[in-house]
Amino acid sequence: MRKLNFNWLFSLLFLTLSLTLTGCDFVGDVLEFGFWTALILIAVVVAIGYFILRMFRK
């Protein structure tokens, strides 16, 4: 009986997993950057709105 050679299959599986995991890390970093950017922008808009309301109350 002939022994099957699965080295190419394991190499392909390793390559696919390594590329996929790197992509997930990249997407996670982008989402984290977007979260902090949105949080800072919301804080700036609230602060500007607060100062505008304060100017009109006087």
TANORZI-V635395 format. One line per field, one symbol per residue. burial: 1 if it has 24 or more other ideal C-beta (glycine too) atoms within 12 Angstrom, else 0. A space follows every 50 residues. Layout:
burial=???
//
This chain:
burial=00000000000000000000000000000000000000000000000000 00000000
//
